[in-house]
Amino acid sequence: MSHPNSPLTVRHRIGYALGDFGGCMTFSLMTAFTTRYYVNVALIDTAIIAAMTLIWKIFDAVSNPIVGVMLDKSFARSRHPQGKFRPWILRISPLLSISAILVFTAPGWVTGASRLVVAFVTYLMYELFYAIHSIALGGLLSAMAKTDTERADLSSARGIGAMISNIGIQVAFPLIISSFEKNPALGYGLGVTVCAVGGFIALMLYYTFTEERNTSFQTTNAAPIRATDILEVFRKNRAFVALCIHGMLQGILMSVGGSLSTYMYADVLGSIALMSMGSILTMPVSLVCMSAVPKLSRKMGTQKVLHGSLLLGFGLYVLLFALHIFTPIHVWVHMILTALAGGISGLSNMMQWGMLSEAIEYNEYLTGKRTEGSINGTFNMLRRLGQGLGASFGVAVLGLIGYNVAAAVQTPATILGIKVLCLLFPALCALGSWIVFRFVWDITPEVREKMHSWSRAREGQS
């Protein structure tokens, strides 16, 4: 372990990037492929899946803030020598990998009503384990970073780790399942096992390479931590409220577009294998955008970069939808515009983690308490609630627009519905995020300077 006052190292950045890389190795599958697995392989009715998805996300909404408070209280009692969040990496990583494998295999082991029970329970298990992983990962950023620059560095590292993992899964997994067309259950089982094992290895490296350098929370939490503290956060911290609304909207964007993207490629563009090529195109676009953000932020300011990326992403999604409606569109045009729209609007998902850490610092300034766990847990709750609402709505509408599993070609009305869900919905969610950051977020340069002055004065007294 390095001295707490030593600078953030490349090892720290790589380690933190591996946290989201490892988690997304399985979470990407849940986002993009569970609907198709349940509908096309496990043969579960879309209405039942929609109902189960809603229940899963309600459970997730309830469990996330509870998990966050649990992490805060657990450390307050134990003062674990490895830190507040890192011990949870060892506890949860094997459970996360095992439950992911069960989601894509266990329903095939049973028949009838038992299949619904098994599908419901295994996914519920994964949701709980991923909630613990995600809250610990988010809290660890604040526990590792001590300056705005360090927060930006770790946010960028996390974004790059997640992007590489997500795109890697979106490239490899469709190729795996398309190679097992005669036995799709085997394809899904083999694919998820590879992803789960790879994710577990990445999470062990994440534990090894990270450390909790920011120990200010050990001296600032003199008052007892209560579950009701989060109500005071919502009352005083407008920046956190803005992030929560953004998190819900981005969750809807990711779920509606992501979970149904397989239908866009398979039923609109004619081949699910094209999804791999589209994902490959996304990577260089995202890397260019992410590498440009620090320079643009120094020149224009973080807020302007965030606002511009959301508006540009909105415009590109609308343009792509209009092209699909009014003119025949070549598959390469679709893939290029999708990569641009997703990569540019998706910058807000990378930037949100540093902004959340800043909102935690702001909350400490406002209330005198540092509660990364409960704040991250509540943010995850609302973000995942958005994902659940989006996924449930997407699956429900899939049935309403007349999607027929047995049909070789879907009806024109069904094709139009898929386009609306995959292109127009993400556009509206990006616009909504722009609105909340423009009119609700309230950490101005003046407020930021007051926070820094307060922090320096506190450190001088300790």
C-alpha positions in Angstrom: 0.0 0.0 0.0 1.3 3.5 -0.9 1.3 6.5 1.4 -2.2 8.2 1.4 -0.6 11.5 0.2 1.2 9.8 -2.8 -0.2 10.6 -6.2 -2.7 8.5 -8.0 -0.8 5.9 -10.1 -1.3 4.2 -13.4 -1.8 1.0 -11.4 -4.7 2.6 -9.6 -6.3 3.8 -12.8 -6.0 0.4 -14.5 -7.3 -1.3 -11.4 -10.3 0.9 -11.2 -11.0 0.4 -14.9 -10.9 -3.3 -14.4 -13.7 -3.0 -11.8 -16.3 -1.9 -14.4 -14.7 -4.1 -17.0 -15.2 -7.2 -14.9 -18.7 -6.2 -13.8 -19.9 -5.4 -17.4 -18.6 -8.8 -18.6 -21.9 -10.2 -17.2 -24.0 -7.1 -16.9 -23.8 -6.5 -20.6 -25.3 -9.9 -21.2 -28.2 -9.1 -18.9 -28.9 -5.8 -20.6 -28.7 -7.0 -24.2 -29.4 -10.7 -24.4 -31.7 -11.9 -21.5 -34.9 -10.8 -23.4 -33.9 -12.8 -26.5 -32.8 -15.8 -24.4 -36.1 -15.9 -22.4 -38.3 -15.3 -25.5 -36.4 -17.3 -28.2 -34.7 -20.1 -26.2 -36.5 -20.5 -22.9 -39.8 -19.8 -24.7 -41.3 -17.6 -22.0 -44.2 -15.4 -23.0 -43.3 -11.7 -23.4 -46.1 -10.6 -21.1 -44.7 -12.8 -18.3 -41.2 -11.5 -18.9 -42.4 -7.9 -18.8 -44.1 -8.6 -15.4 -41.0 -10.4 -14.0 -38.8 -7.6 -15.2 -40.8 -5.0 -13.4 -40.8 -7.1 -10.1 -37.0 -7.5 -10.4 -36.4 -3.8 -10.8 -38.8 -3.0 -7.9 -36.7 -5.3 -5.8 -33.5 -3.7 -7.1 -35.0 -0.3 -6.3 -35.6 -1.3 -2.7 -32.4 -3.2 -2.2 -29.9 -0.6 -3.5 -30.3 2.0 -0.9 -30.4 -0.7 1.8 -27.1 -2.1 0.5 -25.6 1.4 0.5 -26.5 2.1 4.1 -25.3 -1.4 5.0 -21.9 -0.6 3.5 -21.7 2.7 5.4 -22.8 1.1 8.7 -20.6 -1.9 8.3 -17.5 0.2 8.0 -18.5 2.5 10.8 -18.6 -0.7 13.0 -15.6 -2.6 11.7 -13.1 0.0 10.4 -11.8 -2.8 8.1 -8.0 -2.4 7.5 -8.5 -2.9 3.7 -11.0 0.0 3.6 -14.7 0.7 3.3 -15.4 -0.8 -0.1 -12.6 -3.1 -1.2 -13.4 -6.1 1.1 -16.7 -6.4 -0.7 -14.9 -7.1 -3.9 -13.7 -10.5 -2.5 -17.1 -11.3 -1.0 -19.3 -10.7 -4.0 -17.2 -11.4 -7.1 -17.6 -15.2 -7.2 -21.3 -15.0 -6.4 -21.8 -12.5 -9.3 -20.1 -14.9 -11.8 -22.0 -18.0 -10.6 -25.4 -16.3 -10.7 -24.8 -14.9 -14.2 -24.1 -18.4 -15.5 -27.3 -19.7 -13.8 -29.4 -16.9 -15.5 -28.6 -18.2 -19.0 -28.6 -22.0 -18.2 -30.8 -22.9 -15.2 -34.2 -22.2 -17.0 -33.3 -24.9 -19.5 -32.9 -27.5 -16.9 -36.6 -27.5 -16.0 -40.0 -27.4 -17.7 -43.4 -25.9 -17.2 -44.1 -23.5 -14.3 -40.8 -24.5 -12.7 -39.0 -22.7 -15.6 -40.6 -19.4 -14.6 -39.7 -19.9 -11.0 -36.0 -20.7 -11.8 -35.8 -17.8 -14.3 -37.2 -15.4 -11.7 -35.0 -16.5 -8.8 -31.7 -16.7 -10.7 -32.1 -13.3 -12.2 -33.1 -11.9 -8.7 -29.9 -13.3 -7.3 -27.8 -11.7 -10.0 -29.5 -8.3 -9.4 -28.7 -8.4 -5.7 -25.0 -9.4 -6.2 -24.5 -6.8 -8.9 -26.1 -4.1 -6.7 -23.4 -4.7 -4.1 -20.7 -4.7 -6.7 -21.9 -1.5 -8.3 -22.4 0.4 -5.1 -18.9 -0.6 -3.8 -17.4 0.4 -7.2 -19.0 3.8 -7.1 -18.1 4.5 -3.5 -14.5 3.4 -4.2 -14.0 6.3 -6.6 -14.6 8.8 -3.7 -12.4 6.7 -1.4 -9.5 6.7 -4.0 -9.7 10.2 -5.4 -8.9 13.4 -3.4 -9.0 16.1 -6.1 -11.1 17.1 -9.1 -8.3 15.9 -11.4 -8.2 12.5 -9.8 -12.0 12.1 -9.9 -11.9 12.9 -13.7 -9.0 10.4 -14.2 -10.9 7.6 -12.4 -14.2 8.4 -14.1 -12.4 8.2 -17.5 -10.8 5.0 -16.5 -14.1 3.5 -15.4 -15.7 4.7 -18.6 -13.0 3.1 -20.8 -13.2 -0.1 -18.9 -16.9 -0.4 -19.2 -16.8 0.6 -22.9 -14.2 -2.0 -23.8 -16.1 -4.7 -21.9 -19.5 -3.8 -23.4 -18.3 -3.6 -26.9 -16.3 -6.8 -26.5 -19.4 -8.6 -25.4 -21.5 -7.1 -28.1 -19.0 -8.2 -30.7 -18.2 -11.7 -29.4 -21.5 -12.9 -28.0 -23.7 -12.5 -31.1 -21.0 -14.5 -33.0 -21.0 -17.2 -30.4 -24.8 -17.7 -30.4 -25.1 -17.4 -34.2 -22.5 -20.3 -34.4 -24.9 -22.5 -32.4 -28.1 -21.9 -34.4 -29.0 -25.6 -34.1 -28.5 -25.7 -30.4 -28.9 -22.1 -29.1 -29.1 -23.2 -25.5 -25.6 -24.5 -25.7 -24.4 -21.3 -27.4 -25.9 -19.1 -24.6 -24.4 -21.4 -21.9 -21.0 -21.5 -23.4 -20.9 -17.7 -24.0 -22.0 -16.8 -20.5 -19.5 -19.1 -18.9 -16.6 -17.6 -20.8 -17.8 -14.1 -19.9 -18.4 -14.9 -16.2 -14.9 -16.5 -15.8 -13.3 -13.6 -17.6 -15.2 -11.1 -15.4 -14.1 -12.9 -12.2 -10.4 -12.7 -13.2 -10.8 -9.0 -14.0 -12.4 -8.3 -10.6 -9.6 -10.1 -8.7 -7.1 -7.8 -10.5 -9.4 -4.8 -9.6 -9.1 -5.7 -6.0 -5.3 -6.2 -6.2 -4.5 -2.9 -8.0 -6.8 -0.5 -6.0 -6.5 1.1 -2.6 -8.5 3.6 -0.6 -6.4 6.7 -0.3 -9.0 9.2 0.8 -9.5 8.7 4.5 -11.5 12.0 5.2 -14.7 10.0 5.9 -13.0 8.4 8.9 -13.0 11.8 10.7 -16.0 13.5 9.3 -18.7 11.0 10.2 -18.9 11.9 13.9 -22.7 11.9 13.8 -24.4 8.5 13.6 -25.4 7.3 10.1 -29.1 6.8 9.6 -31.1 5.4 6.7 -33.2 8.6 6.7 -30.1 10.8 6.0 -30.8 10.4 2.3 -34.0 12.5 2.7 -31.8 15.4 3.8 -29.6 14.8 0.7 -32.6 15.1 -1.6 -33.8 18.2 0.2 -30.4 20.1 0.1 -28.4 18.7 -2.8 -29.8 19.7 -6.2 -26.8 18.4 -8.0 -27.5 14.9 -6.7 -31.2 15.2 -7.7 -30.1 16.2 -11.2 -27.8 13.1 -11.4 -30.6 10.8 -10.2 -33.0 12.1 -12.9 -30.2 11.7 -15.5 -29.5 8.2 -14.2 -33.1 7.1 -14.7 -33.3 8.6 -18.1 -30.0 7.0 -19.2 -31.2 3.7 -17.7 -34.3 3.9 -19.9 -32.1 4.8 -22.9 -29.8 1.9 -22.4 -32.5 -0.7 -21.7 -35.0 0.2 -24.4 -32.4 0.6 -27.1 -30.0 -2.0 -25.8 -32.3 -4.9 -24.9 -34.1 -4.6 -28.3 -31.0 -3.9 -30.4 -30.8 -7.6 -31.4 -34.3 -7.2 -33.0 -33.1 -4.1 -34.8 -30.3 -6.1 -36.4 -32.1 -9.4 -36.8 -35.5 -8.3 -38.0 -34.9 -4.8 -39.5 -31.4 -5.0 -40.9 -31.6 -8.8 -41.7 -28.8 -10.4 -39.6 -28.0 -10.5 -35.9 -24.3 -11.0 -36.9 -24.2 -7.4 -38.1 -24.5 -6.3 -34.5 -20.9 -7.4 -34.0 -19.7 -5.1 -36.8 -21.8 -2.2 -35.4 -20.2 -2.8 -32.0 -16.7 -2.7 -33.6 -17.5 0.6 -35.1 -18.6 2.0 -31.8 -15.2 1.4 -30.1 -13.0 3.9 -32.1 -15.8 6.5 -31.9 -16.1 6.2 -28.1 -12.3 6.2 -27.7 -12.0 9.4 -29.7 -14.8 11.0 -27.8 -13.4 10.0 -24.4 -9.9 11.1 -25.2 -11.2 14.5 -26.4 -13.3 15.2 -23.2 -10.4 16.3 -20.9 -9.1 18.8 -23.5 -12.5 20.1 -24.3 -13.4 20.3 -20.6 -10.3 22.4 -19.9 -11.1 24.7 -22.8 -14.9 24.9 -22.6 -15.8 23.6 -19.1 -17.3 20.3 -18.1 -20.9 21.5 -18.2 -20.7 22.8 -21.8 -19.1 19.5 -23.0 -21.9 17.6 -21.2 -24.6 19.7 -22.7 -23.2 19.6 -26.2 -22.7 15.8 -26.2 -26.3 15.2 -25.1 -27.8 17.6 -27.7 -25.6 16.2 -30.5 -26.5 12.7 -29.6 -30.2 13.6 -29.6 -29.9 15.1 -33.0 -28.1 12.1 -34.5 -30.7 9.7 -33.1 -33.5 11.8 -34.6 -31.7 12.0 -37.9 -31.2 8.2 -38.0 -34.9 7.6 -37.2 -35.9 10.0 -39.9 -33.7 8.3 -42.5 -35.3 4.9 -41.6 -38.8 6.3 -42.0 -38.4 8.4 -45.2 -35.8 6.6 -47.2 -34.2 3.2 -47.7 -31.0 3.2 -45.5 -27.9 1.2 -46.1 -26.7 -0.9 -43.2 -23.4 0.9 -43.0 -25.1 4.2 -42.7 -27.1 2.8 -39.8 -24.1 1.4 -38.1 -22.0 4.6 -38.5 -24.8 6.9 -37.2 -25.6 4.5 -34.4 -21.9 4.5 -33.3 -21.8 8.3 -33.4 -25.1 8.8 -31.6 -24.3 6.2 -28.9 -20.7 7.2 -28.5 -21.4 11.0 -28.2 -24.5 10.8 -26.0 -22.9 8.1 -23.9 -20.2 10.5 -22.7 -22.6 11.5 -20.0 -22.5 8.0 -18.6 -18.7 8.3 -18.3 -18.8 11.8 -16.9 -21.5 11.0 -14.3 -19.2 9.1 -12.0 -16.9 12.0 -11.4 -19.9 14.3 -11.1 -21.4 11.9 -8.5 -18.2 12.0 -6.5 -18.4 15.8 -6.7 -22.0 15.6 -5.5 -20.8 13.5 -2.5 -18.2 16.2 -1.7 -20.9 18.8 -2.0 -23.1 16.9 0.3 -20.4 16.7 2.9 -20.0 20.4 2.6 -23.8 20.9 3.1 -24.4 18.3 5.8 -21.1 17.5 7.4 -21.5 13.8 6.7 -19.7 11.6 4.1 -22.0 8.7 3.2 -20.7 7.4 -0.2 -22.6 4.1 0.3 -26.1 5.4 0.8 -25.7 8.1 -1.9 -24.3 5.6 -4.4 -27.0 3.1 -3.4 -29.8 5.6 -4.0 -28.3 6.7 -7.3 -28.0 3.1 -8.4 -31.5 2.5 -7.2 -32.9 5.2 -9.5 -30.6 4.3 -12.3 -31.5 0.7 -12.2 -35.2 1.6 -11.8 -34.9 3.4 -15.1 -33.3 0.3 -16.6 -36.1 -1.8 -15.3 -38.8 0.5 -16.5 -37.2 0.6 -19.9 -36.7 -3.1 -20.1 -40.2 -3.9 -18.9 -41.7 -1.4 -21.3 -39.6 -2.5 -24.2 -40.6 -6.2 -23.7 -44.3 -5.3 -23.2 -44.4 -3.2 -26.3 -42.6 -5.9 -28.2 -45.7 -8.0 -27.8 -48.0 -5.1 -28.4 -46.4 -4.2 -31.8 -47.1 -7.7 -32.9 -43.7 -9.4 -32.8 -44.0 -13.0 -33.8 -41.2 -15.4 -32.9 -42.3 -17.9 -35.6 -42.5 -15.4 -38.4 -39.7 -15.3 -40.9 -40.4 -11.7 -41.7 -42.2 -9.3 -39.3 -45.0 -7.0 -40.4 -44.4 -3.4 -41.4 -46.1 -2.2 -38.2 -43.8 -4.3 -36.1 -40.7 -3.1 -38.0 -41.8 0.5 -37.4 -42.3 -0.2 -33.7 -38.8 -1.6 -33.4 -37.4 1.5 -35.0 -39.2 3.7 -32.6 -38.1 1.8 -29.6 -34.4 1.6 -30.7 -33.9 5.1 -32.1 -36.6 7.6 -31.0 -36.7 6.6 -27.3 -32.9 7.1 -26.8 -33.2 10.5 -28.5 -35.9 11.6 -26.1 -34.0 10.3 -23.1 -30.8 12.2 -24.2 -32.9 15.4 -24.5 -34.3 14.9 -21.0 -30.8 14.5 -19.5 -29.8 17.8 -21.2 -32.8 19.5 -19.6 -31.9 18.4 -16.0 -28.2 19.3 -16.3 -29.1 22.7 -17.8 -31.8 23.7 -15.2 -31.4 21.5 -12.0 -27.6 21.0 -11.5 -26.4 23.8 -9.3 -22.6 23.3 -8.6 -21.3 26.5 -10.2 -17.7 27.6 -10.2 -18.5 29.9 -7.3 -20.0 27.0 -5.3 -17.0 24.8 -6.2 -14.6 27.4 -4.8 -16.5 27.6 -1.6 -16.3 23.8 -1.3 -12.6 23.8 -1.8 -12.1 26.6 0.8 -14.1 24.7 3.3 -12.2 21.5 2.6 -8.8 23.2 3.0 -10.0 24.8 6.3 -11.2 21.4 7.6 -7.9 19.8 6.7 -6.0 22.5 8.5 -8.0 21.8 11.7 -7.5 18.1 11.7 
